[in-house]
Amino acid sequence: MNRVNLRSVVVVVAAVAGCVAPFVMGDLTFLMRMLLAAIVVTGLSLLMGYAGQASLGQGAFVAAGAVTVAVGTTRLGLPPLVALVAAPLVAGAFAALVGVPLLRLRGHYLAFGTLALLLMVQTAMSTFDILGGAFGISGIPAFGVGGFVFADQRPYVLLTLGLLALVLFVTHRIVDSRFGRGIRALAGSETAAESAGVPVMRDKLVIFALSAMYAGLAGGLSAFFTPYVSPDSFPALESFTYVIMAVVGGLGTLWGGVVGAVLVSTLLQVLNLVSSQPQLPPTLGPILQYATYGGLLVVALLFMPRGIVPAVESAVSRAGSRRHRARPAGPAPAP
């Protein structure tokens, strides 16, 4: 089976599993958080893998989307659908605004700049009452369209699953476009890309805003699902987790974000279940979590430096090449 066919089979299996899971699982909180992480990490992989821009503060844009929904529905009286549509737009506009000075930084300076942005967003949320203050914003209404209101967890998971599929489709179209070829040139060398006619600053700003829109969409969905928003809802550790998911899954790949989100989320859930056993000390949970982050990064960098998805694709390609070389040649044509 060649790589294209294998990828198609995996996509179909994943889609079927995602559609069936909400109907067979009891509590869907874990599944919902995993899907939200997949949306955020898809945008982060687009930013870091394709465009070569580092970010440790993607939670700032998740917070922007969540606050948009919380403030819009509870204080401005916006319909839930309007608030959800506004969440990625506000997050993208916010990223475009702060990206003008921020994207002049490069490498780890940019990464620490985005982390500082997250800390500033948390401080603003805890300081200004309109953003929730120290106690946050509660009482966010259930999401609904017209007379249909989401009464339980299942509709939220199905909606998020559909929006994840939309995000993957949009990302695929962007990567295969002329603009996508331009941002891939940025990851190699910004100087070379600029000399080839790529508008470097504009493209960096667009891709930064687009990744923020994905994060804002996830934040808006999480605000309806919870339904509560506070500064503590977006810890820096969660933003670090997004980066680990992107690296483990495979930066610069369409499915790397999804694979990384599924694997890391599942592993952390297992660790939480283990550490919550009554006979174990309460401090074991954070220790296991930090040890897992470090171990995952070491394993990924040593054995799969490009991530799981590229490693699997390379293995499948090599196996296909070996089978092709081992295939006996046909009979020689008659003279």
N, C-alpha and C positions, 0 to 999 in steps of 0.2 A: 504493500500500500504506500503510495507516494505521500509526500508531505502535505500537498493540497487536500487530498482525500482524508488523511488523518486529521487535519485541522477541521475539516467540515464535520467529521464524525464527532470530534470533541465538542465543537460548538453546539451541535444538535443535542448531544447528551447533556451538556451543561444547561441549555435552555429548558429541556424537559424536566431536569432535576429542579431547576429554579421555580418552574411553574407548579410542580407537584408538592414541593416542600411546604408551602404555606397551608396545604390542606391535610398534611399528615403530622405536622409538628404541633405541640401544645402551645408553649410560650414562644412567641416569634421575636422577642426582643433581640436575641443574639443574631438571628438571621437579618433583621432590619439593620442593625449596626454594621454587620458585615457588608451589606449592599451599599450602605451610605459610604463606608470606607472605600469600597471599590470605585465609586463615583469620584471621590476626592483624589484617590491615588491615580486614576486614569488621567486626570488633569495634571497631576504632579509628574507623572511619567512623560507626558507631552512636554512639559516645561523643562525638566531636567534631562531627559533622555534625548529628545529630538532637538531642542533648542540649546541645551547645554547650560542652562541657568539654574543655580542652586537656590533652594528654599528650605528653611527650617521653621517657617512660621505660617504654614498653610492654614493653620487653625484660625488665623486672623480673619480670613475670608469666609470660613465656616461660620464664625461668630457674626460676621456682617450679614450673612443670609438669615441666620437665626434671629438676630435682633430686628431685622426688617420685618419678618413675619410676626414676631412678638409685639413690636410697637405698632405695626400696621393694623393688626386685628384687635388688640386690646385698647389702644389709645386713639387711633385714627379712624376706626370703624370700617376698615377695608374688608371686602369680601375675601374669604380664604383663598379663592383661586387667584384673585388679583395680587394678594400678598405673596403667594408662592411664585407667581410670575415675576414679581418685583425683586424677589430675593437674589437670584443670579444677576439681574441687571444692576442692582445696587452694589453687589460685591464686585462685579466687573468694573463699574465706574470708579469705585473706591481704589481698586488695584491700578487702574489707569492713572488716577490722580497721584497716588504715592509712588507709582512706578517711574514717573518722570525723573525724580532725583535718585530713587533707589537703584534703578537699573544702570546707573553710571558706575556702580560698584561691580566688581567681578570676583569670581571664586568664593573663597570662604568669607570675604568681606560682605558679599551679597547675602550669603547664608545667614551670617550674624545680623545683618540689617533686617532681614525678614523676621528673624526671631525677636529682635527689638520691637518691630512693628506689632507682633502678637502681644508682647508685654504691654505696649502702649494701649492697645485695644482693650485688654483686660482692665487696665487702670481706668480708662475712660468709662467702661461699663460699670465699674464699682463706684465711680465718683459722681456721675451725672444720673439724676433720678429718672430722666426720660429714657435712659438706656437700661434701667433696672435698678441701679444703685447696688448697695451691698446685699440686698435680699433678692435681687433678680426680678423677673416678670413671670407671674403664674396666671392661670386662668385663660390660657390660649384656647380658643374654641377648636372643636374638631374640624378637620378638613371636609369640605363638601362642595358639590357643584349642583346648583339649582336646589331641588328638593332632596337630593341624595346626600346623606351625611355619613361619614365613616364611623361606624359604631363599634368596631373592634380592630384588632391588629392586622387581620388578613388583607383588607383593602389597601392599607398603607404599604404592606410588603409588595403586593402586586403592582401598585403604582410606582414604587421605587424600582422594581424590577424592569418595568417598561421604560422608565426614564434612564436607567442604566443602559438598556439596549439602544436608546436614542443617543446617549452620550458616546457609546462605542461607534455607532454609525457616523455621527458627526466627526469624530476623531479620525476615523478611517478616510472619510472624504477629504478632510483637511490635509492629512499626511500625504495622500496621493495627488494633491493639487500642486500647482506651481508655487503657491505660497509655502506648502509643506516642503518642497525641495529647497526653498530659500532658508527656512528655519533649520533644516538639517545641515546646511552649510555653516550656520552660526556655531554649531557644536564643534565643528572642525577648527575653524579659524575665523574670527570676526573680521580680521583685516583682509583675509583672502575673499571672504564673502562680500565685503564692501567694495573691493576692487573689481568684483564680478558684477556689480550693479545691484546688489541686495541692499534695500534700505534697512540697515541694521537696527537702529534705534526704534524705528516704527514697528518692525517685525517682532522685536523683543517685547515691546509694549503690548502688542496685540496678543501674543501668546501668553504673556503674563496675565493679562485681563481675562483671557479665555479660561486658563486654569483656575483663576479666581471665581469665574462664573460657575464652573463645575462644583467648586467647594461651597459657594453660596447656595446652589441648588440643594446640596446635601444638608447644609445648615438649616434651610427653610423646611425641608422634610422632617428633620429631627425635631424642630421646634413644635410642629404639629403632633408628632408621635409622642413626645415626652409627657405632657406639654408644659415645659418650664425652661426658662433660659436664665442663666446667671454667669458671672465671670468664671466661676469654678467649672462650668460646663466645657471649657476649652483649655485644658491644661497643656503646657508645653510638651509634656511627655507624649501626648496624643499626636502632636505634630511630628515628633521624632518617629513615632510608630508609622506614620504615613510614609516617611522616607525609607524606613526599613522594608515596608511592604513593597515599595517601588523597586528597591535594589534587589530584594530577594526574587520578586517576580520577573524582573527584567526591564531595565530602563530603556526607553526608546522602542518598545514593542506595544502593539495594540492590546494584547491580552495579558501583558505582564502585570498591570495594576490589579486586574481581577484575580489572577492566580495568587499574587502576593497577598492581597487582602483576605482571600479565602484561607490560605495556609497559616498566615500569622494570626488571624482572628481565631481560627480553630485551635491553634496551639495555645494561645493565651487563655481561651475558655477552658481548656483542659487543665492548665496550670492553676486557674482560679478555683476550679472544682477540687483539685488536689489540695491546695493550700487552705481551703475552707473546712477541711475535716476537723472535727472538734479536738482530736488528740494532738494536732499539730500547733505550733506556736503561731500567733497572729502576725508576727513579723516575717513569716516565711513567704507570704504572697509577693510583697515587693521585691524580696531578694530573688525569688524565682523569675520574676518578670525582668528585672535588670540583667540577670544572668542569661536569660533567653535572648534578649536583645543583642548582647555581646556575642553570644555563641552563634546566633544566626548570621550576624555580619561577618564573623571570622570564617564560618563555613562557606558562606556565599562568595566572599572575596578570594578564598583559597581554591575552592573546587569549582565554583560556577561564577567567575568574575563578571560575566555578562548577565547573570540571572538564570532562573529556571527555564523560562520559555525559550530563550536563544539556545541554551544547553540541550534541551530536548529536541529542538528543531535541527540542531547540528548533528545530534546522535542519529536521528531518523534519516537525515540526508546521507550520513556516512554509511549507515546500514543499507540504504538503497543503492549506493554506489558499489558497495561490496557485492551485493546480489547481482547487480548488472555485470560486473567484471567476472563473477563466477559462473554466469550463465553460459552454457556450451554454445559454441558457434554453430550455425546451421550448415548443412551440406554445401560443398562448393558447387557453383553452377557448372553444368555440363559444357564441355568445349564445343 
